Amino acid sequence: MDNQEFAELFNQTTKQNKPVDLVYRLYYNRETGKLIQYTTDELDGDYIEITKQQYAESRYDSLVIDGELQKIGNITSWSKLVPSIEDGVSTRADNVMIVDSNSNTRWKVKTYYCE
């Protein structure tokens, strides 16, 4: 058996690698934008498709905003509870987490935007 015959025989015995078409998914909470899990599996829940690089990084210091993965440093707005006189939700004066319709203490969500 010469070298060419050996090479042909060898090529016939090795299987060609098939390209793998993976879909990289990032599951997240639609209401808060917080990340739940990076995966290539199909699971129940809301997800966005991400790049192989984003999947490799698997950063949890990010949020999903308007269907796109945003690093915290790129976020241009944030929200917080602030006292309110006219509108908002009535709560107990000593605990903002307890709703009290008879209270004069009110809180609302205010969104701040970077300039």
C-alpha positions as CSV (number, residue, x, y, z in Angstrom):
1,M,0.0,0.0,0.0
2,D,1.5,3.3,-1.0
3,N,1.0,6.7,0.6
4,Q,-1.8,7.8,-1.7
5,E,-3.8,4.7,-1.2
6,F,-3.3,5.1,2.6
7,A,-4.5,8.7,2.5
8,E,-7.6,7.8,0.5
9,L,-8.4,5.0,2.9
10,F,-7.8,7.2,5.9
11,N,-10.1,10.0,4.4
12,Q,-12.9,7.4,3.9
13,T,-12.8,6.3,7.5
14,T,-12.8,9.7,9.2
15,K,-16.2,11.4,9.4
16,Q,-16.5,15.0,8.4
17,N,-17.5,17.4,11.2
18,K,-20.9,18.8,10.6
19,P,-21.3,22.5,11.4
20,V,-23.4,23.1,14.5
21,D,-26.1,25.6,14.3
22,L,-26.5,26.7,17.9
23,V,-29.0,29.4,18.9
24,Y,-27.7,31.3,21.9
25,R,-30.6,32.4,24.1
26,L,-30.8,34.7,27.1
27,Y,-33.9,34.2,29.3
28,Y,-35.0,37.2,31.2
29,N,-37.8,38.7,33.3
30,R,-39.9,40.8,30.8
31,E,-41.2,43.1,33.6
32,T,-37.9,43.9,35.2
33,G,-35.4,43.2,32.5
34,K,-33.3,41.1,34.9
35,L,-31.4,38.2,33.4
36,I,-32.3,34.7,34.4
37,Q,-30.2,32.3,32.3
38,Y,-27.9,32.0,29.4
39,T,-28.4,28.8,27.4
40,T,-28.5,27.1,24.1
41,D,-31.5,25.0,25.2
42,E,-35.1,25.8,24.5
43,L,-36.9,26.6,27.8
44,D,-40.2,28.1,28.8
45,G,-40.2,31.9,29.3
46,D,-39.2,35.1,27.6
47,Y,-35.8,35.2,25.8
48,I,-33.8,37.1,23.3
49,E,-31.3,35.6,20.8
50,I,-27.7,36.8,21.5
51,T,-24.4,36.5,19.8
52,K,-21.8,33.8,20.5
53,Q,-19.6,36.5,22.0
54,Q,-22.3,37.6,24.4
55,Y,-23.0,34.0,25.3
56,A,-19.3,33.4,26.0
57,E,-19.2,36.5,28.3
58,S,-22.4,35.5,30.1
59,R,-22.4,38.8,32.0
60,Y,-25.1,39.1,34.7
61,D,-24.4,42.8,35.3
62,S,-26.7,43.7,32.4
63,L,-30.4,44.1,31.7
64,V,-32.6,43.5,28.7
65,I,-34.2,46.8,27.6
66,D,-36.5,47.0,24.6
67,G,-35.5,43.5,23.5
68,E,-31.7,44.2,23.6
69,L,-29.0,43.3,26.0
70,Q,-27.6,46.4,27.7
71,K,-24.6,46.6,30.0
72,I,-25.4,48.5,33.2
73,G,-22.8,51.2,32.1
74,N,-24.8,51.8,28.9
75,I,-28.2,52.3,30.6
76,T,-29.5,55.8,30.0
77,S,-32.3,55.8,32.6
78,W,-33.2,54.5,36.0
79,S,-36.2,54.6,38.3
80,K,-36.8,55.0,42.0
81,L,-39.6,55.6,44.5
82,V,-40.0,59.2,45.5
83,P,-42.5,60.9,47.9
84,S,-45.5,62.5,46.2
85,I,-48.1,65.0,47.4
86,E,-50.8,64.6,44.8
87,D,-50.5,61.3,42.9
88,G,-48.9,57.9,43.7
89,V,-49.8,55.1,46.1
90,S,-50.9,55.8,49.7
91,T,-48.7,53.9,52.1
92,R,-48.2,53.8,55.9
93,A,-45.9,56.6,57.1
94,D,-43.5,54.2,58.8
95,N,-43.4,51.5,56.0
96,V,-43.6,52.3,52.3
97,M,-44.2,48.6,51.5
98,I,-47.6,48.6,53.2
99,V,-50.5,50.1,51.2
100,D,-52.8,52.2,53.4
101,S,-55.6,54.0,51.5
102,N,-56.3,56.2,54.6
103,S,-52.7,57.5,54.8
104,N,-51.6,60.9,53.5
105,T,-48.1,59.5,52.7
106,R,-47.8,58.9,49.0
107,W,-45.1,57.4,46.8
108,K,-44.6,57.2,43.0
109,V,-42.0,55.9,40.6
110,K,-39.9,58.5,39.0
111,T,-37.7,57.8,36.1
112,Y,-34.4,59.7,35.5
113,Y,-32.7,60.0,32.2
114,C,-29.0,60.7,31.5
115,E,-28.3,63.6,29.2
